[in-house]
Each structure stands twice: as structure tokens, then as C-alpha cells.
């Protein structure tokens, strides 16, 4: 067996696949393309990833490894915010993954990520069911925000909209836009996240009966 073949691992194959997707798009990822990149025969890869679905799962697991924090803050809010920021950064670096990995089966790092999220929420006095619901809502927010941010660099033709606003047909919109640009994306992200966590705190406060 050659040294190249003997040094192959599932993790190295996933890393090469991620690199190809980042450079050329997810559609460019294939066993043949990865094999070319690694200088081995395509059939050799099937010993480590038997199907395309297994390859995608390995790629997803590699991405989620980056979402794990080496240490959590004892403050549950700070811990959850740090995890959410880390997750957002991953999808900003790999925007194609938001769609391509949508229905991937969870791997070990996905389970570790969820376990870490629940560990962060441990001090919050709400049920596990409500914790799962909160984490699902945070995921929706993070993924949606990253998807929008990832597409923000694409050019948008505002000529028609600008002309309509200038015509006076949309006075409220004109007034809102006249007050200046939106806060930076990171500030808006953190504000939205804080609002979700504030709602979780309210949910933890016992409601008066009657």
C-alpha cells in the first residue's frame, strides 16, 4: 500500500471535500474530484466513505467540529451567545453548507454540539422540552441570518425601488430610510439573539394563577 493510501482518513477526505466546495461550489464535490485532489484512485475512497451521503455526513461533521467551544462560560447567556456566534461564523465561511447540509444525518460532532448547548442552558430553570424549543429557535435565527448575510454581497439593482420611494408613494419607508443605514450585521445579530434569550428568561418566570 502506498504512503498516500495509508495516510487516508475519513477526516482528511472530508477536509478536501470542504476545500473543493469552498473553491468551486458544492456541486463540484465528487469521489472522483476528491481522488484527483488527493492523488489516489477513486475506488480507494469508498473504503472510508461508502456513499455520497456518507461523504456529505462526514463534511457536515467536520464543519460542526468547528462549532464546539473548548470551554463554556458559567454565565448561560454568554455561553449560548458564544456558541451561536461560532456557528454563524462557520456558515459565513461556508455559505453553501446552509442548503447542501440541510437534511444530513447527525454525526458525533452534531451530538456534541447539542450536548454543549444543553450544558450551556443547564442553569436556566425551564424544562428540557422548552430548552429544545429555544435551541431550535436559535438555530433558525442563526441559519437564517447567516443565509441572508452570505447573499448580501450579491449586487442588487435598487434603481426601481429608489425611484418609487422618491416619488412620495411610500412616505413611511422614505422616512425610515432617511434616518440612516441599518446597524452593522453583527450588531443586529447580537440584538436579535438577546431578544430570544430575554424571551427565554420571561418563560422561566412563574406566571400568577387566576
HELIX and SHEET records of a PDB file:
HELIX    1   1 UNK A    3  UNK A    6  1                                   4    
HELIX    2   2 UNK A   10  UNK A   24  1                                  15    
HELIX    3   3 UNK A   26  UNK A   28  5                                   3    
HELIX    4   4 UNK A   31  UNK A   38  1                                   8    
HELIX    5   5 UNK A   42  UNK A   45  1                                   4    
HELIX    6   6 UNK A   52  UNK A   65  1                                  14    
HELIX    7   7 UNK A   76  UNK A   93  1                                  18    
HELIX    8   8 UNK A   97  UNK A  100  1                                   4    
HELIX    9   9 UNK A  108  UNK A  120  1                                  13    
HELIX   10  10 UNK A  128  UNK A  151  1                                  24    
HELIX   11  11 UNK A  159  UNK A  166  1                                   8    
HELIX   12  12 UNK A  171  UNK A  178  1                                   8    
HELIX   13  13 UNK A  185  UNK A  204  1                                  20    
END                                                                             
